[in-house]
Amino acid sequence: MNTQERLDSLKSQFREVFYSTAQHYNRYEVFSDFIFCIAAAYRNSIKFTESTEFEYLQIIKKYSRSDVEKLTELFGLLILISDVCPPKDHLGELYMEFNLFNYHRGQHFTPCQVSLMMAKMQMSDLKQKIAINNYVSISDAACGAGSTLLACVAHALDSNINPQKHFFIEGRDIDRLAALMCYVQLCIWHIPSRIIVGDTLKNEVLEMWYTPSYYLGAWQLRLKGEPKKLAAKIDNKINFVLVGDTYT
C-alpha cells in the first residue's frame, strides 16, 4: 500500500467513525466538540486551566461512553493520518468534505499545494533568517485551520530544518473552531506556537492557546531574551498577509 492509498484508507475510517458518532447531534456540533476536546487535552497537559477543564467536562458529559470511545478513536486516526505524509491541513480538508464550512464568513479551503507555494515564496531565505537569532517568527493574521502555517513546517522539514527548534508561530482567526483546528495540528507536530481567537482587524484577543512545546522549549524566555536594541533591525520574522475572504 503506497502513501496515498494509506492516507485514503485512514480518511475513510475517520469518515466512517465520525458519521457513526452521536448521530442524534448535528455533524458541526460533533466535529466542534471533537476539536475542542483534543485542544483542551493538549492545553491542560502542561498548563492546567480550570475554565478549559470545565468546558471540556460540560461537553464530554453530553456523550455516551461508546461515543466517547469513538471520539478517542477519531483522535487516534487523526494522529495516524498526520503521520502518513508531510504536514498539511488534514482537518481543513475534512471540514470542507463534511460540508461544515460557513460561506457567510467567507470560509473555503485553500489547496495544500497553493499554501506550500506561498510558504516557499515567503521563505526562500529561511536559513539566513534563522541564523539571526537561531529561530524565525512566523505570523498569519487569518490562519484558519493552519494550511499556510503547516506548509511552512513542511517546507522547513524538506529543507532539513527542525521547526520544533527554530520556529515560533503565531496565528489568529476570528472563528474559534478554525483557530483550534490550527492549534491541534500544530500541537501534533510539536511546533512552539501561540494561537489567538479574535478579530485581527480590531486587534481583538478573546483567547490565547499555547502549544505544549511552547512551554517545554521555554519560548517565553527565548522571546523575552531578544535584545531590545536590535528589535528594530531584526529581520527574522515572516508574515503572511492574505487578501480577500480566505479561510485557511
C-alpha positions in Angstrom: 0.0 0.0 0.0 1.5 3.3 -1.1 1.3 6.6 0.8 -1.8 7.9 -0.9 -3.6 4.6 -0.5 -2.7 4.5 3.2 -4.0 8.1 3.6 -7.2 7.4 1.7 -7.8 4.3 3.8 -7.3 6.2 7.1 -9.5 9.0 6.0 -12.2 6.5 5.0 -12.0 5.1 8.5 -12.2 8.5 10.0 -15.2 9.3 7.9 -17.0 6.1 8.9 -16.3 6.6 12.7 -17.3 10.3 12.6 -20.6 9.7 11.0 -21.4 6.9 13.4 -20.6 9.1 16.5 -23.5 10.6 18.4 -25.9 10.5 15.4 -28.5 12.4 17.4 -26.3 15.6 17.2 -25.6 17.6 14.0 -22.2 17.0 12.5 -21.0 20.5 13.1 -21.6 20.1 16.8 -19.8 16.8 17.0 -16.9 18.0 15.0 -16.6 21.2 17.1 -16.7 19.2 20.3 -14.1 16.7 19.0 -11.7 19.5 18.2 -12.2 21.3 21.5 -11.7 18.1 23.5 -8.3 17.5 21.8 -7.3 21.1 22.2 -8.3 21.1 25.9 -6.3 17.9 26.4 -3.2 19.4 24.9 -3.6 22.7 26.7 -4.1 21.1 30.1 -1.4 18.5 29.7 1.2 21.0 30.7 -0.5 24.2 32.0 -3.8 23.4 33.6 -6.6 25.9 33.0 -9.8 25.5 35.1 -12.1 27.1 32.7 -10.9 24.8 29.9 -11.4 21.8 32.1 -14.9 22.9 33.0 -15.8 23.4 29.3 -14.4 20.0 28.5 -16.4 18.3 31.2 -19.6 20.1 30.1 -19.0 18.8 26.5 -18.0 15.3 27.3 -20.9 14.6 29.6 -23.2 15.0 26.6 -21.9 11.8 25.1 -22.4 8.2 26.0 -19.4 6.0 26.9 -19.4 4.4 23.4 -19.4 7.8 21.7 -16.6 9.0 23.9 -14.6 5.9 22.8 -15.4 6.8 19.2 -14.1 10.4 19.8 -10.9 8.8 21.2 -10.7 6.6 18.1 -11.1 9.7 15.9 -8.1 11.3 17.7 -6.0 8.2 17.1 -6.9 8.2 13.4 -6.0 11.9 13.2 -2.6 11.1 14.5 -2.1 8.3 12.0 -3.3 10.5 9.2 -0.9 13.2 10.2 2.0 10.7 10.3 1.4 9.4 6.8 2.7 12.4 4.9 4.4 15.8 5.5 2.5 18.4 7.4 -0.7 19.6 5.8 -4.1 20.8 6.8 -6.0 17.5 7.1 -8.6 18.9 9.4 -9.4 21.7 7.0 -9.9 19.1 4.2 -12.2 17.0 6.4 -14.1 20.1 7.5 -14.8 21.0 3.9 -15.5 17.4 2.9 -18.1 17.2 5.7 -19.7 20.5 4.4 -19.3 22.2 7.8 -17.9 25.4 6.4 -19.8 28.8 6.5 -19.9 30.6 3.2 -21.3 33.7 5.0 -18.0 34.0 6.8 -16.1 33.5 3.5 -14.7 30.1 4.6 -13.2 28.0 1.9 -10.3 25.5 1.7 -7.0 26.6 0.3 -5.4 23.7 -1.6 -2.3 22.5 0.2 -0.2 23.0 -3.0 -1.1 26.7 -3.0 -0.2 27.0 0.6 3.1 25.3 0.0 3.9 27.6 -2.9 3.2 30.6 -0.7 5.4 29.2 2.0 8.3 28.6 -0.4 7.9 32.1 -1.9 8.0 33.8 1.6 10.7 31.5 3.0 13.3 31.4 0.2 15.9 32.8 2.6 14.8 30.7 5.6 18.2 29.6 6.7 19.6 33.2 6.7 16.7 34.4 8.8 17.1 31.6 11.3 20.8 32.5 11.6 20.0 35.9 13.1 18.6 34.6 16.3 18.6 30.8 15.9 14.8 30.9 15.2 12.3 32.6 13.0 8.9 34.0 13.9 6.0 33.2 11.5 2.7 35.0 11.7 -0.6 34.5 10.0 -3.3 37.0 10.8 -6.1 34.8 9.3 -4.7 31.4 10.0 -7.9 29.4 9.6 -7.2 25.7 10.2 -3.5 26.3 9.6 -3.0 25.4 5.9 -0.3 28.1 5.3 1.4 27.6 8.7 1.6 23.8 8.2 3.0 24.4 4.8 5.8 26.4 6.4 6.5 23.5 8.7 6.6 21.1 5.7 8.9 23.4 3.8 11.3 23.6 6.8 11.4 19.8 7.1 12.0 19.5 3.4 14.9 21.9 3.8 16.5 19.8 6.6 15.5 22.4 9.2 13.9 21.3 12.5 10.9 23.6 13.0 10.4 22.3 16.6 13.7 24.1 17.5 13.8 27.0 15.1 10.1 28.1 14.6 7.9 30.3 16.7 4.4 30.5 15.1 1.6 32.9 15.9 -1.8 32.5 14.2 -5.0 34.4 14.7 -8.6 33.7 13.5 -12.0 35.2 14.2 -13.5 31.7 14.1 -12.8 29.8 17.3 -13.3 26.4 15.7 -10.9 27.2 12.9 -8.3 28.6 15.3 -8.5 25.4 17.5 -8.1 23.2 14.4 -4.9 25.1 13.7 -3.8 24.8 17.3 -4.4 21.0 17.4 -2.5 20.4 14.2 0.5 22.4 15.4 0.4 20.5 18.7 0.5 17.2 16.7 3.7 18.4 15.0 5.2 19.8 18.3 5.6 23.3 17.0 6.1 26.2 19.5 3.0 28.3 18.8 0.5 30.8 20.1 -2.9 30.7 18.6 -5.2 33.6 19.2 -9.0 33.6 18.9 -10.1 37.1 17.8 -10.5 39.6 15.0 -7.2 40.8 13.7 -8.6 43.9 12.2 -9.8 45.0 15.7 -6.7 43.7 17.4 -9.1 41.6 19.4 -7.8 38.9 21.7 -10.6 36.6 23.1 -8.4 33.6 23.9 -4.8 32.6 23.7 -3.8 29.0 23.2 -0.1 28.0 23.7 1.1 24.6 22.4 2.9 22.3 24.9 6.1 22.7 23.0 6.0 26.5 23.7 6.4 25.8 27.4 8.7 22.8 27.0 11.1 24.8 24.9 11.0 27.8 27.3 9.9 30.0 24.5 8.5 32.6 26.8 12.1 33.2 27.9 13.6 32.9 24.4 11.2 35.6 23.1 11.8 37.9 26.1 15.5 37.5 25.7 15.5 39.1 22.2 17.8 42.1 22.6 15.6 45.2 22.6 18.3 47.4 21.0 18.2 45.1 18.0 14.5 44.8 17.8 14.1 47.4 15.1 16.8 45.7 13.0 15.9 42.1 13.3 14.7 40.6 10.1 13.8 37.1 11.2 10.0 37.5 11.0 7.8 36.2 8.3 4.3 37.5 7.9 1.5 36.2 5.7 -0.9 38.9 4.6 -3.9 37.2 3.0 -6.1 39.3 0.7 -9.8 38.6 0.5 -12.1 36.4 2.4 -9.9 33.4 2.9 -10.3 30.7 5.4 -7.1 28.7 5.5 
